[in-house]
């Protein structure tokens, strides 16, 4: 093939020209849009951080331990619901889970609590709906609410099968 053929654009290829830069949003406008979006979420993020702080100060592992009875099914449900309203970093849920196990709480409850803490977020629902959309947020939380107890039970059964 002739050398000149390599440099010419093919029939369906777009060649870059000045008109292409007008079609694409500029870096500045994209940055401005992203900054304004983050600033609009700032009040909600501050409220969530405040609730997280209150939860960590006022809810102790002993208080959580009083919610559980020893019944696997009830403890799994209570662990799911308690984890759904609990807020904070995932690392804290692991530490709190260890403390709950030391208090004698069943592995079903602790597994459900940690899974719900990480996958459900009642406190974060408004922020999540704002960013990802209400419909997606509702469906994601419904599915997480259904699958959290099932996953907790499967986790315990798996651990028991291999220990």
Biotite code that builds the C-alpha atoms (Angstrom):
import biotite.structure as struc

atoms = struc.array([
    struc.Atom([0.000, 0.000, 0.000], chain_id="A", res_id=1, res_name="UNK", atom_name="CA", element="C"),
    struc.Atom([1.197, 3.509, -0.702], chain_id="A", res_id=2, res_name="UNK", atom_name="CA", element="C"),
    struc.Atom([2.542, 5.673, 2.162], chain_id="A", res_id=3, res_name="UNK", atom_name="CA", element="C"),
    struc.Atom([-0.018, 8.424, 1.571], chain_id="A", res_id=4, res_name="UNK", atom_name="CA", element="C"),
    struc.Atom([-2.854, 5.975, 2.311], chain_id="A", res_id=5, res_name="UNK", atom_name="CA", element="C"),
    struc.Atom([-1.775, 5.662, 5.951], chain_id="A", res_id=6, res_name="UNK", atom_name="CA", element="C"),
    struc.Atom([-2.146, 9.366, 6.680], chain_id="A", res_id=7, res_name="UNK", atom_name="CA", element="C"),
    struc.Atom([-5.579, 9.953, 5.188], chain_id="A", res_id=8, res_name="UNK", atom_name="CA", element="C"),
    struc.Atom([-8.600, 9.408, 7.418], chain_id="A", res_id=9, res_name="UNK", atom_name="CA", element="C"),
    struc.Atom([-10.916, 6.566, 6.503], chain_id="A", res_id=10, res_name="UNK", atom_name="CA", element="C"),
    struc.Atom([-14.432, 7.230, 5.336], chain_id="A", res_id=11, res_name="UNK", atom_name="CA", element="C"),
    struc.Atom([-16.082, 6.638, 8.766], chain_id="A", res_id=12, res_name="UNK", atom_name="CA", element="C"),
    struc.Atom([-13.290, 8.178, 10.875], chain_id="A", res_id=13, res_name="UNK", atom_name="CA", element="C"),
    struc.Atom([-13.766, 11.612, 12.337], chain_id="A", res_id=14, res_name="UNK", atom_name="CA", element="C"),
    struc.Atom([-10.917, 13.969, 11.921], chain_id="A", res_id=15, res_name="UNK", atom_name="CA", element="C"),
    struc.Atom([-10.222, 16.369, 14.739], chain_id="A", res_id=16, res_name="UNK", atom_name="CA", element="C"),
    struc.Atom([-10.947, 19.951, 13.924], chain_id="A", res_id=17, res_name="UNK", atom_name="CA", element="C"),
    struc.Atom([-11.892, 23.126, 15.677], chain_id="A", res_id=18, res_name="UNK", atom_name="CA", element="C"),
    struc.Atom([-15.576, 22.189, 15.518], chain_id="A", res_id=19, res_name="UNK", atom_name="CA", element="C"),
    struc.Atom([-14.884, 19.140, 17.744], chain_id="A", res_id=20, res_name="UNK", atom_name="CA", element="C"),
    struc.Atom([-13.656, 21.306, 20.612], chain_id="A", res_id=21, res_name="UNK", atom_name="CA", element="C"),
    struc.Atom([-16.889, 23.292, 20.566], chain_id="A", res_id=22, res_name="UNK", atom_name="CA", element="C"),
    struc.Atom([-18.949, 20.086, 20.912], chain_id="A", res_id=23, res_name="UNK", atom_name="CA", element="C"),
    struc.Atom([-17.094, 18.800, 23.963], chain_id="A", res_id=24, res_name="UNK", atom_name="CA", element="C"),
    struc.Atom([-17.525, 20.618, 27.298], chain_id="A", res_id=25, res_name="UNK", atom_name="CA", element="C"),
    struc.Atom([-14.415, 22.355, 28.454], chain_id="A", res_id=26, res_name="UNK", atom_name="CA", element="C"),
    struc.Atom([-12.424, 21.278, 31.461], chain_id="A", res_id=27, res_name="UNK", atom_name="CA", element="C"),
    struc.Atom([-13.362, 24.463, 33.292], chain_id="A", res_id=28, res_name="UNK", atom_name="CA", element="C"),
    struc.Atom([-17.094, 24.019, 32.799], chain_id="A", res_id=29, res_name="UNK", atom_name="CA", element="C"),
    struc.Atom([-16.903, 20.374, 33.930], chain_id="A", res_id=30, res_name="UNK", atom_name="CA", element="C"),
    struc.Atom([-14.897, 21.373, 37.001], chain_id="A", res_id=31, res_name="UNK", atom_name="CA", element="C"),
    struc.Atom([-17.339, 24.183, 37.780], chain_id="A", res_id=32, res_name="UNK", atom_name="CA", element="C"),
    struc.Atom([-20.299, 21.823, 37.469], chain_id="A", res_id=33, res_name="UNK", atom_name="CA", element="C"),
    struc.Atom([-18.663, 19.215, 39.733], chain_id="A", res_id=34, res_name="UNK", atom_name="CA", element="C"),
    struc.Atom([-17.753, 21.857, 42.327], chain_id="A", res_id=35, res_name="UNK", atom_name="CA", element="C"),
    struc.Atom([-21.283, 23.245, 42.404], chain_id="A", res_id=36, res_name="UNK", atom_name="CA", element="C"),
    struc.Atom([-22.653, 19.718, 42.768], chain_id="A", res_id=37, res_name="UNK", atom_name="CA", element="C"),
    struc.Atom([-20.374, 19.012, 45.727], chain_id="A", res_id=38, res_name="UNK", atom_name="CA", element="C"),
    struc.Atom([-21.238, 22.330, 47.357], chain_id="A", res_id=39, res_name="UNK", atom_name="CA", element="C"),
    struc.Atom([-24.950, 21.562, 47.057], chain_id="A", res_id=40, res_name="UNK", atom_name="CA", element="C"),
    struc.Atom([-24.373, 18.245, 48.883], chain_id="A", res_id=41, res_name="UNK", atom_name="CA", element="C"),
    struc.Atom([-22.278, 19.826, 51.635], chain_id="A", res_id=42, res_name="UNK", atom_name="CA", element="C"),
    struc.Atom([-25.153, 20.560, 54.085], chain_id="A", res_id=43, res_name="UNK", atom_name="CA", element="C"),
    struc.Atom([-26.401, 16.977, 53.833], chain_id="A", res_id=44, res_name="UNK", atom_name="CA", element="C"),
    struc.Atom([-22.897, 15.563, 54.273], chain_id="A", res_id=45, res_name="UNK", atom_name="CA", element="C"),
    struc.Atom([-22.365, 17.711, 57.374], chain_id="A", res_id=46, res_name="UNK", atom_name="CA", element="C"),
    struc.Atom([-25.675, 16.468, 58.820], chain_id="A", res_id=47, res_name="UNK", atom_name="CA", element="C"),
    struc.Atom([-24.642, 12.863, 58.211], chain_id="A", res_id=48, res_name="UNK", atom_name="CA", element="C"),
    struc.Atom([-21.270, 13.459, 59.869], chain_id="A", res_id=49, res_name="UNK", atom_name="CA", element="C"),
    struc.Atom([-23.078, 14.960, 62.868], chain_id="A", res_id=50, res_name="UNK", atom_name="CA", element="C"),
    struc.Atom([-25.345, 11.916, 63.180], chain_id="A", res_id=51, res_name="UNK", atom_name="CA", element="C"),
    struc.Atom([-22.362, 9.591, 62.893], chain_id="A", res_id=52, res_name="UNK", atom_name="CA", element="C"),
    struc.Atom([-20.644, 11.436, 65.732], chain_id="A", res_id=53, res_name="UNK", atom_name="CA", element="C"),
    struc.Atom([-23.733, 11.299, 67.934], chain_id="A", res_id=54, res_name="UNK", atom_name="CA", element="C"),
    struc.Atom([-24.153, 7.579, 67.312], chain_id="A", res_id=55, res_name="UNK", atom_name="CA", element="C"),
    struc.Atom([-20.548, 6.821, 68.174], chain_id="A", res_id=56, res_name="UNK", atom_name="CA", element="C"),
    struc.Atom([-20.745, 8.823, 71.407], chain_id="A", res_id=57, res_name="UNK", atom_name="CA", element="C"),
    struc.Atom([-24.109, 7.706, 72.732], chain_id="A", res_id=58, res_name="UNK", atom_name="CA", element="C"),
    struc.Atom([-24.456, 4.083, 71.579], chain_id="A", res_id=59, res_name="UNK", atom_name="CA", element="C"),
    struc.Atom([-22.060, 1.665, 73.277], chain_id="A", res_id=60, res_name="UNK", atom_name="CA", element="C"),
    struc.Atom([-21.462, -2.042, 72.607], chain_id="A", res_id=61, res_name="UNK", atom_name="CA", element="C"),
    struc.Atom([-23.202, -2.869, 75.907], chain_id="A", res_id=62, res_name="UNK", atom_name="CA", element="C"),
    struc.Atom([-26.310, -0.981, 74.809], chain_id="A", res_id=63, res_name="UNK", atom_name="CA", element="C"),
    struc.Atom([-26.328, -2.920, 71.543], chain_id="A", res_id=64, res_name="UNK", atom_name="CA", element="C"),
    struc.Atom([-25.764, -6.213, 73.379], chain_id="A", res_id=65, res_name="UNK", atom_name="CA", element="C"),
    struc.Atom([-29.029, -5.727, 75.312], chain_id="A", res_id=66, res_name="UNK", atom_name="CA", element="C"),
    struc.Atom([-30.972, -5.922, 72.023], chain_id="A", res_id=67, res_name="UNK", atom_name="CA", element="C"),
    struc.Atom([-30.032, -9.561, 71.396], chain_id="A", res_id=68, res_name="UNK", atom_name="CA", element="C"),
    struc.Atom([-31.640, -12.611, 73.032], chain_id="A", res_id=69, res_name="UNK", atom_name="CA", element="C"),
    struc.Atom([-29.731, -15.649, 71.744], chain_id="A", res_id=70, res_name="UNK", atom_name="CA", element="C"),
    struc.Atom([-32.391, -16.800, 69.268], chain_id="A", res_id=71, res_name="UNK", atom_name="CA", element="C"),
    struc.Atom([-30.638, -17.068, 65.872], chain_id="A", res_id=72, res_name="UNK", atom_name="CA", element="C"),
    struc.Atom([-33.570, -15.853, 63.748], chain_id="A", res_id=73, res_name="UNK", atom_name="CA", element="C"),
    struc.Atom([-34.526, -12.963, 66.018], chain_id="A", res_id=74, res_name="UNK", atom_name="CA", element="C"),
    struc.Atom([-30.903, -11.933, 66.518], chain_id="A", res_id=75, res_name="UNK", atom_name="CA", element="C"),
    struc.Atom([-30.290, -11.941, 62.767], chain_id="A", res_id=76, res_name="UNK", atom_name="CA", element="C"),
    struc.Atom([-33.280, -9.660, 62.205], chain_id="A", res_id=77, res_name="UNK", atom_name="CA", element="C"),
    struc.Atom([-32.348, -7.366, 65.107], chain_id="A", res_id=78, res_name="UNK", atom_name="CA", element="C"),
    struc.Atom([-28.723, -7.297, 63.916], chain_id="A", res_id=79, res_name="UNK", atom_name="CA", element="C"),
    struc.Atom([-29.871, -6.323, 60.432], chain_id="A", res_id=80, res_name="UNK", atom_name="CA", element="C"),
    struc.Atom([-32.098, -3.530, 61.722], chain_id="A", res_id=81, res_name="UNK", atom_name="CA", element="C"),
    struc.Atom([-29.511, -2.259, 64.205], chain_id="A", res_id=82, res_name="UNK", atom_name="CA", element="C"),
    struc.Atom([-26.825, -2.248, 61.526], chain_id="A", res_id=83, res_name="UNK", atom_name="CA", element="C"),
    struc.Atom([-29.136, -0.464, 59.100], chain_id="A", res_id=84, res_name="UNK", atom_name="CA", element="C"),
    struc.Atom([-29.526, 2.530, 61.395], chain_id="A", res_id=85, res_name="UNK", atom_name="CA", element="C"),
    struc.Atom([-25.927, 2.439, 62.632], chain_id="A", res_id=86, res_name="UNK", atom_name="CA", element="C"),
    struc.Atom([-23.561, 4.777, 60.864], chain_id="A", res_id=87, res_name="UNK", atom_name="CA", element="C"),
    struc.Atom([-19.830, 5.185, 60.688], chain_id="A", res_id=88, res_name="UNK", atom_name="CA", element="C"),
    struc.Atom([-16.749, 3.803, 59.018], chain_id="A", res_id=89, res_name="UNK", atom_name="CA", element="C"),
    struc.Atom([-16.758, 0.128, 58.073], chain_id="A", res_id=90, res_name="UNK", atom_name="CA", element="C"),
    struc.Atom([-13.650, -0.403, 60.203], chain_id="A", res_id=91, res_name="UNK", atom_name="CA", element="C"),
    struc.Atom([-15.619, 0.646, 63.286], chain_id="A", res_id=92, res_name="UNK", atom_name="CA", element="C"),
    struc.Atom([-18.265, -1.984, 62.539], chain_id="A", res_id=93, res_name="UNK", atom_name="CA", element="C"),
    struc.Atom([-15.600, -4.699, 62.659], chain_id="A", res_id=94, res_name="UNK", atom_name="CA", element="C"),
    struc.Atom([-14.292, -3.464, 66.000], chain_id="A", res_id=95, res_name="UNK", atom_name="CA", element="C"),
    struc.Atom([-17.835, -3.168, 67.342], chain_id="A", res_id=96, res_name="UNK", atom_name="CA", element="C"),
    struc.Atom([-18.589, -6.660, 66.020], chain_id="A", res_id=97, res_name="UNK", atom_name="CA", element="C"),
    struc.Atom([-15.622, -8.020, 67.970], chain_id="A", res_id=98, res_name="UNK", atom_name="CA", element="C"),
    struc.Atom([-16.883, -6.307, 71.112], chain_id="A", res_id=99, res_name="UNK", atom_name="CA", element="C"),
    struc.Atom([-20.354, -7.782, 70.581], chain_id="A", res_id=100, res_name="UNK", atom_name="CA", element="C"),
    struc.Atom([-18.863, -11.262, 70.212], chain_id="A", res_id=101, res_name="UNK", atom_name="CA", element="C"),
    struc.Atom([-16.984, -10.724, 73.506], chain_id="A", res_id=102, res_name="UNK", atom_name="CA", element="C"),
    struc.Atom([-20.340, -9.820, 75.116], chain_id="A", res_id=103, res_name="UNK", atom_name="CA", element="C"),
    struc.Atom([-21.661, -13.238, 74.035], chain_id="A", res_id=104, res_name="UNK", atom_name="CA", element="C"),
    struc.Atom([-23.799, -12.104, 71.098], chain_id="A", res_id=105, res_name="UNK", atom_name="CA", element="C"),
    struc.Atom([-24.391, -14.802, 68.476], chain_id="A", res_id=106, res_name="UNK", atom_name="CA", element="C"),
    struc.Atom([-22.392, -14.871, 65.271], chain_id="A", res_id=107, res_name="UNK", atom_name="CA", element="C"),
    struc.Atom([-25.675, -14.612, 63.340], chain_id="A", res_id=108, res_name="UNK", atom_name="CA", element="C"),
    struc.Atom([-26.421, -11.243, 64.939], chain_id="A", res_id=109, res_name="UNK", atom_name="CA", element="C"),
    struc.Atom([-22.889, -9.905, 64.548], chain_id="A", res_id=110, res_name="UNK", atom_name="CA", element="C"),
    struc.Atom([-22.622, -10.975, 60.902], chain_id="A", res_id=111, res_name="UNK", atom_name="CA", element="C"),
    struc.Atom([-26.003, -9.395, 60.126], chain_id="A", res_id=112, res_name="UNK", atom_name="CA", element="C"),
    struc.Atom([-25.050, -6.249, 62.038], chain_id="A", res_id=113, res_name="UNK", atom_name="CA", element="C"),
    struc.Atom([-21.776, -5.787, 60.148], chain_id="A", res_id=114, res_name="UNK", atom_name="CA", element="C"),
    struc.Atom([-23.325, -6.576, 56.762], chain_id="A", res_id=115, res_name="UNK", atom_name="CA", element="C"),
    struc.Atom([-26.202, -4.165, 57.351], chain_id="A", res_id=116, res_name="UNK", atom_name="CA", element="C"),
    struc.Atom([-23.831, -1.467, 58.644], chain_id="A", res_id=117, res_name="UNK", atom_name="CA", element="C"),
    struc.Atom([-21.835, -1.684, 55.433], chain_id="A", res_id=118, res_name="UNK", atom_name="CA", element="C"),
    struc.Atom([-24.618, -2.292, 52.887], chain_id="A", res_id=119, res_name="UNK", atom_name="CA", element="C"),
    struc.Atom([-27.635, -0.463, 54.306], chain_id="A", res_id=120, res_name="UNK", atom_name="CA", element="C"),
    struc.Atom([-27.726, 3.145, 55.337], chain_id="A", res_id=121, res_name="UNK", atom_name="CA", element="C"),
    struc.Atom([-30.933, 4.640, 56.639], chain_id="A", res_id=122, res_name="UNK", atom_name="CA", element="C"),
    struc.Atom([-29.168, 7.817, 57.743], chain_id="A", res_id=123, res_name="UNK", atom_name="CA", element="C"),
    struc.Atom([-27.472, 8.229, 54.364], chain_id="A", res_id=124, res_name="UNK", atom_name="CA", element="C"),
    struc.Atom([-30.646, 7.647, 52.319], chain_id="A", res_id=125, res_name="UNK", atom_name="CA", element="C"),
    struc.Atom([-31.276, 11.325, 51.484], chain_id="A", res_id=126, res_name="UNK", atom_name="CA", element="C"),
    struc.Atom([-27.706, 11.884, 50.312], chain_id="A", res_id=127, res_name="UNK", atom_name="CA", element="C"),
    struc.Atom([-27.682, 8.650, 48.323], chain_id="A", res_id=128, res_name="UNK", atom_name="CA", element="C"),
    struc.Atom([-31.002, 9.508, 46.695], chain_id="A", res_id=129, res_name="UNK", atom_name="CA", element="C"),
    struc.Atom([-29.690, 12.952, 45.803], chain_id="A", res_id=130, res_name="UNK", atom_name="CA", element="C"),
    struc.Atom([-26.602, 11.546, 44.123], chain_id="A", res_id=131, res_name="UNK", atom_name="CA", element="C"),
    struc.Atom([-27.829, 8.242, 42.644], chain_id="A", res_id=132, res_name="UNK", atom_name="CA", element="C"),
    struc.Atom([-31.558, 8.853, 42.290], chain_id="A", res_id=133, res_name="UNK", atom_name="CA", element="C"),
    struc.Atom([-34.498, 7.924, 44.494], chain_id="A", res_id=134, res_name="UNK", atom_name="CA", element="C"),
    struc.Atom([-35.606, 4.851, 42.548], chain_id="A", res_id=135, res_name="UNK", atom_name="CA", element="C"),
    struc.Atom([-32.131, 3.297, 42.522], chain_id="A", res_id=136, res_name="UNK", atom_name="CA", element="C"),
    struc.Atom([-31.638, 4.080, 46.211], chain_id="A", res_id=137, res_name="UNK", atom_name="CA", element="C"),
    struc.Atom([-34.935, 2.484, 47.229], chain_id="A", res_id=138, res_name="UNK", atom_name="CA", element="C"),
    struc.Atom([-34.338, -0.673, 45.182], chain_id="A", res_id=139, res_name="UNK", atom_name="CA", element="C"),
    struc.Atom([-30.752, -1.020, 46.362], chain_id="A", res_id=140, res_name="UNK", atom_name="CA", element="C"),
    struc.Atom([-31.801, -0.750, 50.006], chain_id="A", res_id=141, res_name="UNK", atom_name="CA", element="C"),
    struc.Atom([-34.742, -3.135, 49.596], chain_id="A", res_id=142, res_name="UNK", atom_name="CA", element="C"),
    struc.Atom([-32.485, -5.747, 48.024], chain_id="A", res_id=143, res_name="UNK", atom_name="CA", element="C"),
    struc.Atom([-29.798, -5.187, 50.661], chain_id="A", res_id=144, res_name="UNK", atom_name="CA", element="C"),
    struc.Atom([-32.430, -5.543, 53.397], chain_id="A", res_id=145, res_name="UNK", atom_name="CA", element="C"),
    struc.Atom([-33.556, -8.869, 51.922], chain_id="A", res_id=146, res_name="UNK", atom_name="CA", element="C"),
    struc.Atom([-30.109, -10.297, 51.250], chain_id="A", res_id=147, res_name="UNK", atom_name="CA", element="C"),
    struc.Atom([-28.339, -9.138, 54.427], chain_id="A", res_id=148, res_name="UNK", atom_name="CA", element="C"),
    struc.Atom([-29.962, -11.739, 56.754], chain_id="A", res_id=149, res_name="UNK", atom_name="CA", element="C"),
    struc.Atom([-29.579, -14.441, 54.113], chain_id="A", res_id=150, res_name="UNK", atom_name="CA", element="C"),
    struc.Atom([-25.902, -13.604, 53.633], chain_id="A", res_id=151, res_name="UNK", atom_name="CA", element="C"),
    struc.Atom([-25.345, -13.488, 57.399], chain_id="A", res_id=152, res_name="UNK", atom_name="CA", element="C"),
    struc.Atom([-26.886, -16.945, 57.807], chain_id="A", res_id=153, res_name="UNK", atom_name="CA", element="C"),
    struc.Atom([-24.876, -18.317, 54.872], chain_id="A", res_id=154, res_name="UNK", atom_name="CA", element="C"),
    struc.Atom([-21.709, -16.845, 56.385], chain_id="A", res_id=155, res_name="UNK", atom_name="CA", element="C"),
    struc.Atom([-22.325, -18.560, 59.723], chain_id="A", res_id=156, res_name="UNK", atom_name="CA", element="C"),
    struc.Atom([-23.189, -21.863, 58.060], chain_id="A", res_id=157, res_name="UNK", atom_name="CA", element="C"),
    struc.Atom([-20.041, -21.677, 55.939], chain_id="A", res_id=158, res_name="UNK", atom_name="CA", element="C"),
    struc.Atom([-17.860, -20.915, 58.942], chain_id="A", res_id=159, res_name="UNK", atom_name="CA", element="C"),
    struc.Atom([-19.382, -23.794, 60.886], chain_id="A", res_id=160, res_name="UNK", atom_name="CA", element="C"),
    struc.Atom([-18.883, -26.167, 57.969], chain_id="A", res_id=161, res_name="UNK", atom_name="CA", element="C"),
    struc.Atom([-15.155, -25.427, 57.809], chain_id="A", res_id=162, res_name="UNK", atom_name="CA", element="C"),
    struc.Atom([-14.359, -25.214, 61.518], chain_id="A", res_id=163, res_name="UNK", atom_name="CA", element="C"),
])
